[in-house]
Amino acid sequence: MIRGFDPPVTRDQLQIHHVYLNGDRTFYHVLIHYGRDNEFLVIVVDCNREVVRGHHLLDLNREYGLPAAG
């Protein structure tokens, strides 16, 4: 469980949007739609150890200076 994780939708409504594998095939980056346009919970998974190594709330609206959807 991720402490402080309070999505704007129920956990049952969270959906995997995309999974990326880095170039040397050591980490997966799993993008989970966060319930808002252009916002994703990114989970980083260590492929060799098969453990979650970290997470990040990615807000592409903020990253690219886009207006928040209302």
Distance bins in CASP14 RR format, pairs under 12 A and 6 or more apart:
PFRMAT RR
TARGET T0000
AUTHOR 0000-0000-0000
RMODE 2
METHOD distances of the structure
MODEL  1
1 11 0 0 0 0 0 1 0 0 0 0 0
1 52 0 0 0 0 0 1 0 0 0 0 0
1 55 0 0 0 0 0 1 0 0 0 0 0
2 11 0 0 0 0 0 1 0 0 0 0 0
2 14 0 0 0 0 0 1 0 0 0 0 0
2 32 0 0 0 0 0 1 0 0 0 0 0
2 41 1 0 0 1 0 0 0 0 0 0 0
2 42 0 0 0 0 0 1 0 0 0 0 0
2 43 0 0 0 0 1 0 0 0 0 0 0
2 44 0 0 0 0 0 1 0 0 0 0 0
2 52 0 0 0 0 1 0 0 0 0 0 0
2 54 0 0 0 0 1 0 0 0 0 0 0
2 55 1 0 1 0 0 0 0 0 0 0 0
2 56 0 0 0 0 0 1 0 0 0 0 0
2 57 0 0 0 0 1 0 0 0 0 0 0
3 54 0 0 0 0 0 1 0 0 0 0 0
3 55 0 0 0 0 0 1 0 0 0 0 0
4 41 0 0 0 0 0 1 0 0 0 0 0
4 55 0 0 0 0 0 1 0 0 0 0 0
4 57 0 0 0 0 0 1 0 0 0 0 0
5 11 0 0 0 0 1 0 0 0 0 0 0
5 14 0 0 0 0 1 0 0 0 0 0 0
5 32 0 0 0 0 0 1 0 0 0 0 0
5 34 0 0 0 0 1 0 0 0 0 0 0
5 41 1 0 0 1 0 0 0 0 0 0 0
5 43 0 0 0 0 0 1 0 0 0 0 0
5 54 0 0 0 0 0 1 0 0 0 0 0
5 55 0 0 0 0 1 0 0 0 0 0 0
5 56 0 0 0 0 0 1 0 0 0 0 0
5 57 0 0 0 0 1 0 0 0 0 0 0
6 34 0 0 0 0 0 1 0 0 0 0 0
6 35 0 0 0 0 0 1 0 0 0 0 0
6 41 0 0 0 0 0 1 0 0 0 0 0
6 57 0 0 0 0 0 1 0 0 0 0 0
7 13 0 0 0 0 1 0 0 0 0 0 0
7 14 1 0 0 1 0 0 0 0 0 0 0
7 15 0 0 0 0 0 1 0 0 0 0 0
7 32 0 0 0 0 1 0 0 0 0 0 0
7 33 0 0 0 0 1 0 0 0 0 0 0
7 34 1 0 1 0 0 0 0 0 0 0 0
7 35 1 0 0 1 0 0 0 0 0 0 0
7 36 0 0 0 0 1 0 0 0 0 0 0
7 39 0 0 0 0 1 0 0 0 0 0 0
7 40 0 0 0 0 0 1 0 0 0 0 0
7 41 1 0 0 1 0 0 0 0 0 0 0
7 57 0 0 0 0 1 0 0 0 0 0 0
8 14 0 0 0 0 0 1 0 0 0 0 0
8 33 0 0 0 0 0 1 0 0 0 0 0
8 34 1 0 0 1 0 0 0 0 0 0 0
8 35 1 0 1 0 0 0 0 0 0 0 0
8 36 1 0 0 1 0 0 0 0 0 0 0
8 37 0 0 0 0 0 1 0 0 0 0 0
8 39 0 0 0 0 1 0 0 0 0 0 0
8 41 0 0 0 0 0 1 0 0 0 0 0
8 57 0 0 0 0 0 1 0 0 0 0 0
8 69 0 0 0 0 0 1 0 0 0 0 0
9 15 0 0 0 0 1 0 0 0 0 0 0
9 32 0 0 0 0 0 1 0 0 0 0 0
9 33 0 0 0 0 1 0 0 0 0 0 0
9 34 1 0 0 1 0 0 0 0 0 0 0
9 35 1 0 1 0 0 0 0 0 0 0 0
9 36 0 0 0 0 1 0 0 0 0 0 0
9 39 0 0 0 0 0 1 0 0 0 0 0
9 41 0 0 0 0 0 1 0 0 0 0 0
10 35 0 0 0 0 0 1 0 0 0 0 0
11 32 0 0 0 0 0 1 0 0 0 0 0
11 34 0 0 0 0 0 1 0 0 0 0 0
11 35 0 0 0 0 0 1 0 0 0 0 0
11 41 0 0 0 0 0 1 0 0 0 0 0
13 32 0 0 0 0 0 1 0 0 0 0 0
13 33 0 0 0 0 1 0 0 0 0 0 0
13 34 0 0 0 0 0 1 0 0 0 0 0
13 35 1 0 0 1 0 0 0 0 0 0 0
13 36 0 0 0 0 0 1 0 0 0 0 0
14 30 0 0 0 0 0 1 0 0 0 0 0
14 31 0 0 0 0 0 1 0 0 0 0 0
14 32 1 0 1 0 0 0 0 0 0 0 0
14 33 1 0 0 1 0 0 0 0 0 0 0
14 34 1 0 0 1 0 0 0 0 0 0 0
14 35 1 0 0 1 0 0 0 0 0 0 0
14 36 0 0 0 0 0 1 0 0 0 0 0
14 39 0 0 0 0 0 1 0 0 0 0 0
14 40 0 0 0 0 0 1 0 0 0 0 0
14 41 1 0 0 1 0 0 0 0 0 0 0
14 43 0 0 0 0 0 1 0 0 0 0 0
15 30 0 0 0 0 0 1 0 0 0 0 0
15 31 0 0 0 0 1 0 0 0 0 0 0
15 32 1 0 0 1 0 0 0 0 0 0 0
15 33 1 0 1 0 0 0 0 0 0 0 0
15 34 0 0 0 0 1 0 0 0 0 0 0
15 35 0 0 0 0 1 0 0 0 0 0 0
15 40 0 0 0 0 0 1 0 0 0 0 0
15 41 0 0 0 0 0 1 0 0 0 0 0
16 28 0 0 0 0 0 1 0 0 0 0 0
16 29 0 0 0 0 0 1 0 0 0 0 0
16 30 1 0 0 1 0 0 0 0 0 0 0
16 31 1 0 0 1 0 0 0 0 0 0 0
16 32 1 0 1 0 0 0 0 0 0 0 0
16 33 1 0 0 1 0 0 0 0 0 0 0
16 34 0 0 0 0 0 1 0 0 0 0 0
16 40 0 0 0 0 1 0 0 0 0 0 0
16 41 0 0 0 0 0 1 0 0 0 0 0
16 42 0 0 0 0 0 1 0 0 0 0 0
16 43 0 0 0 0 1 0 0 0 0 0 0
16 45 0 0 0 0 0 1 0 0 0 0 0
17 29 0 0 0 0 0 1 0 0 0 0 0
17 30 0 0 0 0 1 0 0 0 0 0 0
17 31 1 0 1 0 0 0 0 0 0 0 0
17 32 1 0 0 1 0 0 0 0 0 0 0
17 33 1 0 1 0 0 0 0 0 0 0 0
17 34 0 0 0 0 1 0 0 0 0 0 0
17 35 0 0 0 0 0 1 0 0 0 0 0
17 37 0 0 0 0 0 1 0 0 0 0 0
17 38 0 0 0 0 0 1 0 0 0 0 0
17 39 0 0 0 0 0 1 0 0 0 0 0
17 40 1 0 0 1 0 0 0 0 0 0 0
17 41 0 0 0 0 1 0 0 0 0 0 0
17 42 0 0 0 0 1 0 0 0 0 0 0
17 43 0 0 0 0 0 1 0 0 0 0 0
17 58 0 0 0 0 0 1 0 0 0 0 0
17 60 0 0 0 0 0 1 0 0 0 0 0
18 28 0 0 0 0 0 1 0 0 0 0 0
18 29 0 0 0 0 1 0 0 0 0 0 0
18 30 1 0 0 1 0 0 0 0 0 0 0
18 31 1 0 1 0 0 0 0 0 0 0 0
18 32 0 0 0 0 1 0 0 0 0 0 0
18 33 0 0 0 0 1 0 0 0 0 0 0
18 40 0 0 0 0 1 0 0 0 0 0 0
18 42 0 0 0 0 1 0 0 0 0 0 0
18 43 0 0 0 0 0 1 0 0 0 0 0
18 58 0 0 0 0 0 1 0 0 0 0 0
19 27 0 0 0 0 0 1 0 0 0 0 0
19 28 1 0 1 0 0 0 0 0 0 0 0
19 29 1 0 0 1 0 0 0 0 0 0 0
19 30 1 0 1 0 0 0 0 0 0 0 0
19 31 1 0 0 1 0 0 0 0 0 0 0
19 32 0 0 0 0 1 0 0 0 0 0 0
19 40 0 0 0 0 0 1 0 0 0 0 0
19 42 0 0 0 0 0 1 0 0 0 0 0
19 43 0 0 0 0 1 0 0 0 0 0 0
19 44 0 0 0 0 0 1 0 0 0 0 0
19 45 0 0 0 0 1 0 0 0 0 0 0
19 47 0 0 0 0 0 1 0 0 0 0 0
20 27 0 0 0 0 1 0 0 0 0 0 0
20 28 1 0 0 1 0 0 0 0 0 0 0
20 29 1 0 1 0 0 0 0 0 0 0 0
20 30 0 0 0 0 1 0 0 0 0 0 0
20 31 1 0 0 1 0 0 0 0 0 0 0
20 40 0 0 0 0 0 1 0 0 0 0 0
20 42 0 0 0 0 1 0 0 0 0 0 0
20 43 0 0 0 0 0 1 0 0 0 0 0
20 44 0 0 0 0 0 1 0 0 0 0 0
20 45 0 0 0 0 0 1 0 0 0 0 0
20 47 0 0 0 0 0 1 0 0 0 0 0
20 58 0 0 0 0 0 1 0 0 0 0 0
21 27 1 0 0 1 0 0 0 0 0 0 0
21 28 1 0 1 0 0 0 0 0 0 0 0
21 29 1 0 0 1 0 0 0 0 0 0 0
21 30 0 0 0 0 0 1 0 0 0 0 0
21 44 0 0 0 0 0 1 0 0 0 0 0
21 45 0 0 0 0 1 0 0 0 0 0 0
21 47 1 0 0 1 0 0 0 0 0 0 0
22 28 1 0 0 1 0 0 0 0 0 0 0
22 29 1 0 0 1 0 0 0 0 0 0 0
22 44 0 0 0 0 1 0 0 0 0 0 0
22 45 0 0 0 0 0 1 0 0 0 0 0
22 46 0 0 0 0 0 1 0 0 0 0 0
22 47 0 0 0 0 1 0 0 0 0 0 0
22 48 0 0 0 0 0 1 0 0 0 0 0
22 53 0 0 0 0 0 1 0 0 0 0 0
23 29 0 0 0 0 0 1 0 0 0 0 0
23 47 0 0 0 0 0 1 0 0 0 0 0
24 47 0 0 0 0 1 0 0 0 0 0 0
24 48 0 0 0 0 0 1 0 0 0 0 0
25 45 0 0 0 0 0 1 0 0 0 0 0
25 46 0 0 0 0 0 1 0 0 0 0 0
25 47 1 0 0 1 0 0 0 0 0 0 0
25 48 0 0 0 0 1 0 0 0 0 0 0
26 44 0 0 0 0 0 1 0 0 0 0 0
26 45 0 0 0 0 1 0 0 0 0 0 0
26 46 1 0 0 1 0 0 0 0 0 0 0
26 47 1 0 1 0 0 0 0 0 0 0 0
26 48 1 0 0 1 0 0 0 0 0 0 0
26 49 0 0 0 0 1 0 0 0 0 0 0
26 50 0 0 0 0 0 1 0 0 0 0 0
26 53 0 0 0 0 1 0 0 0 0 0 0
27 42 0 0 0 0 0 1 0 0 0 0 0
27 43 0 0 0 0 0 1 0 0 0 0 0
27 44 1 0 1 0 0 0 0 0 0 0 0
27 45 1 0 0 1 0 0 0 0 0 0 0
27 46 1 0 0 1 0 0 0 0 0 0 0
27 47 1 0 0 1 0 0 0 0 0 0 0
27 48 0 0 0 0 1 0 0 0 0 0 0
27 49 0 0 0 0 0 1 0 0 0 0 0
27 50 0 0 0 0 0 1 0 0 0 0 0
27 51 0 0 0 0 0 1 0 0 0 0 0
27 52 0 0 0 0 0 1 0 0 0 0 0
27 53 1 0 0 1 0 0 0 0 0 0 0
27 54 0 0 0 0 1 0 0 0 0 0 0
28 42 0 0 0 0 0 1 0 0 0 0 0
28 43 0 0 0 0 1 0 0 0 0 0 0
28 44 1 0 0 1 0 0 0 0 0 0 0
28 45 1 0 1 0 0 0 0 0 0 0 0
28 46 0 0 0 0 1 0 0 0 0 0 0
28 47 1 0 0 1 0 0 0 0 0 0 0
28 48 0 0 0 0 0 1 0 0 0 0 0
28 49 0 0 0 0 0 1 0 0 0 0 0
28 50 0 0 0 0 0 1 0 0 0 0 0
28 51 0 0 0 0 0 1 0 0 0 0 0
28 52 0 0 0 0 1 0 0 0 0 0 0
28 53 0 0 0 0 1 0 0 0 0 0 0
28 54 0 0 0 0 0 1 0 0 0 0 0
29 40 0 0 0 0 1 0 0 0 0 0 0
29 41 0 0 0 0 0 1 0 0 0 0 0
29 42 1 0 1 0 0 0 0 0 0 0 0
29 43 1 0 0 1 0 0 0 0 0 0 0
29 44 1 0 1 0 0 0 0 0 0 0 0
29 45 1 0 0 1 0 0 0 0 0 0 0
29 46 0 0 0 0 0 1 0 0 0 0 0
29 47 0 0 0 0 0 1 0 0 0 0 0
29 52 0 0 0 0 0 1 0 0 0 0 0
29 53 0 0 0 0 0 1 0 0 0 0 0
29 54 0 0 0 0 0 1 0 0 0 0 0
29 55 0 0 0 0 0 1 0 0 0 0 0
29 56 0 0 0 0 1 0 0 0 0 0 0
29 58 0 0 0 0 1 0 0 0 0 0 0
30 40 0 0 0 0 1 0 0 0 0 0 0
30 41 0 0 0 0 1 0 0 0 0 0 0
30 42 1 0 0 1 0 0 0 0 0 0 0
30 43 1 0 1 0 0 0 0 0 0 0 0
30 44 1 0 0 1 0 0 0 0 0 0 0
30 45 1 0 0 1 0 0 0 0 0 0 0
30 47 0 0 0 0 0 1 0 0 0 0 0
30 52 0 0 0 0 1 0 0 0 0 0 0
30 53 0 0 0 0 0 1 0 0 0 0 0
30 54 0 0 0 0 0 1 0 0 0 0 0
30 55 0 0 0 0 1 0 0 0 0 0 0
30 56 0 0 0 0 0 1 0 0 0 0 0
30 58 0 0 0 0 0 1 0 0 0 0 0
31 38 0 0 0 0 0 1 0 0 0 0 0
31 39 0 0 0 0 0 1 0 0 0 0 0
31 40 1 0 1 0 0 0 0 0 0 0 0
31 41 1 0 0 1 0 0 0 0 0 0 0
31 42 1 0 1 0 0 0 0 0 0 0 0
31 43 0 0 0 0 1 0 0 0 0 0 0
31 44 0 0 0 0 0 1 0 0 0 0 0
31 45 0 0 0 0 0 1 0 0 0 0 0
31 55 0 0 0 0 0 1 0 0 0 0 0
31 56 0 0 0 0 0 1 0 0 0 0 0
31 57 0 0 0 0 0 1 0 0 0 0 0
31 58 1 0 0 1 0 0 0 0 0 0 0
31 60 0 0 0 0 0 1 0 0 0 0 0
32 39 0 0 0 0 1 0 0 0 0 0 0
32 40 1 0 0 1 0 0 0 0 0 0 0
32 41 1 0 1 0 0 0 0 0 0 0 0
32 42 1 0 0 1 0 0 0 0 0 0 0
32 43 1 0 0 1 0 0 0 0 0 0 0
32 44 0 0 0 0 0 1 0 0 0 0 0
32 55 0 0 0 0 1 0 0 0 0 0 0
32 56 0 0 0 0 0 1 0 0 0 0 0
32 57 0 0 0 0 0 1 0 0 0 0 0
32 58 0 0 0 0 1 0 0 0 0 0 0
33 39 1 0 0 1 0 0 0 0 0 0 0
33 40 1 0 0 1 0 0 0 0 0 0 0
33 41 0 0 0 0 1 0 0 0 0 0 0
33 42 0 0 0 0 0 1 0 0 0 0 0
33 57 0 0 0 0 0 1 0 0 0 0 0
33 58 0 0 0 0 0 1 0 0 0 0 0
33 60 0 0 0 0 0 1 0 0 0 0 0
34 40 1 0 1 0 0 0 0 0 0 0 0
34 41 1 0 1 0 0 0 0 0 0 0 0
34 42 0 0 0 0 1 0 0 0 0 0 0
34 43 0 0 0 0 0 1 0 0 0 0 0
34 55 0 0 0 0 0 1 0 0 0 0 0
34 56 0 0 0 0 0 1 0 0 0 0 0
34 57 1 0 0 1 0 0 0 0 0 0 0
34 58 0 0 0 0 1 0 0 0 0 0 0
34 59 0 0 0 0 1 0 0 0 0 0 0
34 60 0 0 0 0 0 1 0 0 0 0 0
34 61 0 0 0 0 0 1 0 0 0 0 0
35 41 0 0 0 0 1 0 0 0 0 0 0
35 57 0 0 0 0 0 1 0 0 0 0 0
35 59 0 0 0 0 0 1 0 0 0 0 0
35 69 0 0 0 0 0 1 0 0 0 0 0
36 57 0 0 0 0 0 1 0 0 0 0 0
36 58 0 0 0 0 0 1 0 0 0 0 0
36 59 0 0 0 0 1 0 0 0 0 0 0
36 60 0 0 0 0 0 1 0 0 0 0 0
36 61 0 0 0 0 1 0 0 0 0 0 0
36 62 0 0 0 0 0 1 0 0 0 0 0
36 66 0 0 0 0 0 1 0 0 0 0 0
36 68 1 0 0 1 0 0 0 0 0 0 0
36 69 1 0 0 1 0 0 0 0 0 0 0
36 70 0 0 0 0 1 0 0 0 0 0 0
37 59 0 0 0 0 0 1 0 0 0 0 0
37 60 0 0 0 0 1 0 0 0 0 0 0
37 61 1 0 0 1 0 0 0 0 0 0 0
37 66 0 0 0 0 1 0 0 0 0 0 0
37 67 0 0 0 0 0 1 0 0 0 0 0
37 68 0 0 0 0 1 0 0 0 0 0 0
37 69 1 0 1 0 0 0 0 0 0 0 0
37 70 0 0 0 0 1 0 0 0 0 0 0
38 57 0 0 0 0 0 1 0 0 0 0 0
38 58 0 0 0 0 1 0 0 0 0 0 0
38 59 1 0 0 1 0 0 0 0 0 0 0
38 60 1 1 0 0 0 0 0 0 0 0 0
38 61 1 0 1 0 0 0 0 0 0 0 0
38 62 0 0 0 0 1 0 0 0 0 0 0
38 63 0 0 0 0 1 0 0 0 0 0 0
38 64 0 0 0 0 1 0 0 0 0 0 0
38 65 0 0 0 0 0 1 0 0 0 0 0
38 66 1 0 0 1 0 0 0 0 0 0 0
38 67 0 0 0 0 0 1 0 0 0 0 0
38 68 0 0 0 0 1 0 0 0 0 0 0
38 69 1 0 0 1 0 0 0 0 0 0 0
38 70 0 0 0 0 0 1 0 0 0 0 0
39 56 0 0 0 0 0 1 0 0 0 0 0
39 57 1 0 0 1 0 0 0 0 0 0 0
39 58 1 0 0 1 0 0 0 0 0 0 0
39 59 1 0 1 0 0 0 0 0 0 0 0
39 60 1 0 0 1 0 0 0 0 0 0 0
39 61 1 0 0 1 0 0 0 0 0 0 0
39 62 0 0 0 0 1 0 0 0 0 0 0
39 63 0 0 0 0 0 1 0 0 0 0 0
39 66 0 0 0 0 0 1 0 0 0 0 0
39 68 0 0 0 0 1 0 0 0 0 0 0
39 69 0 0 0 0 1 0 0 0 0 0 0
40 55 0 0 0 0 0 1 0 0 0 0 0
40 56 0 0 0 0 1 0 0 0 0 0 0
40 57 1 0 0 1 0 0 0 0 0 0 0
40 58 1 0 1 0 0 0 0 0 0 0 0
40 59 0 0 0 0 1 0 0 0 0 0 0
40 60 1 0 0 1 0 0 0 0 0 0 0
40 61 0 0 0 0 0 1 0 0 0 0 0
40 63 0 0 0 0 0 1 0 0 0 0 0
41 52 0 0 0 0 0 1 0 0 0 0 0
41 54 0 0 0 0 0 1 0 0 0 0 0
41 55 1 0 0 1 0 0 0 0 0 0 0
41 56 1 0 0 1 0 0 0 0 0 0 0
41 57 1 0 1 0 0 0 0 0 0 0 0
41 58 1 0 0 1 0 0 0 0 0 0 0
41 59 0 0 0 0 0 1 0 0 0 0 0
42 52 0 0 0 0 0 1 0 0 0 0 0
42 53 0 0 0 0 0 1 0 0 0 0 0
42 54 0 0 0 0 1 0 0 0 0 0 0
42 55 1 0 0 1 0 0 0 0 0 0 0
42 56 1 0 1 0 0 0 0 0 0 0 0
42 57 1 0 0 1 0 0 0 0 0 0 0
42 58 1 0 1 0 0 0 0 0 0 0 0
42 59 0 0 0 0 0 1 0 0 0 0 0
42 60 0 0 0 0 0 1 0 0 0 0 0
43 51 0 0 0 0 0 1 0 0 0 0 0
43 52 1 0 1 0 0 0 0 0 0 0 0
43 53 0 0 0 0 1 0 0 0 0 0 0
43 54 1 0 0 1 0 0 0 0 0 0 0
43 55 1 0 1 0 0 0 0 0 0 0 0
43 56 0 0 0 0 1 0 0 0 0 0 0
43 57 0 0 0 0 0 1 0 0 0 0 0
43 58 0 0 0 0 0 1 0 0 0 0 0
44 51 0 0 0 0 1 0 0 0 0 0 0
44 52 1 0 0 1 0 0 0 0 0 0 0
44 53 1 0 1 0 0 0 0 0 0 0 0
44 54 1 0 1 0 0 0 0 0 0 0 0
44 55 1 0 0 1 0 0 0 0 0 0 0
44 56 1 0 0 1 0 0 0 0 0 0 0
44 58 0 0 0 0 0 1 0 0 0 0 0
45 51 1 0 0 1 0 0 0 0 0 0 0
45 52 1 0 1 0 0 0 0 0 0 0 0
45 53 1 0 0 1 0 0 0 0 0 0 0
45 54 0 0 0 0 1 0 0 0 0 0 0
45 55 0 0 0 0 0 1 0 0 0 0 0
46 52 1 0 0 1 0 0 0 0 0 0 0
46 53 1 0 1 0 0 0 0 0 0 0 0
46 54 0 0 0 0 1 0 0 0 0 0 0
47 53 0 0 0 0 1 0 0 0 0 0 0
56 63 0 0 0 0 0 1 0 0 0 0 0
57 63 0 0 0 0 0 1 0 0 0 0 0
58 64 0 0 0 0 0 1 0 0 0 0 0
59 65 0 0 0 0 1 0 0 0 0 0 0
59 66 0 0 0 0 1 0 0 0 0 0 0
59 68 0 0 0 0 1 0 0 0 0 0 0
59 69 0 0 0 0 0 1 0 0 0 0 0
60 66 1 0 0 1 0 0 0 0 0 0 0
60 67 0 0 0 0 0 1 0 0 0 0 0
60 68 0 0 0 0 0 1 0 0 0 0 0
60 69 0 0 0 0 0 1 0 0 0 0 0
61 67 1 0 0 1 0 0 0 0 0 0 0
61 68 1 0 1 0 0 0 0 0 0 0 0
61 69 1 0 0 1 0 0 0 0 0 0 0
61 70 0 0 0 0 0 1 0 0 0 0 0
62 68 0 0 0 0 1 0 0 0 0 0 0
END
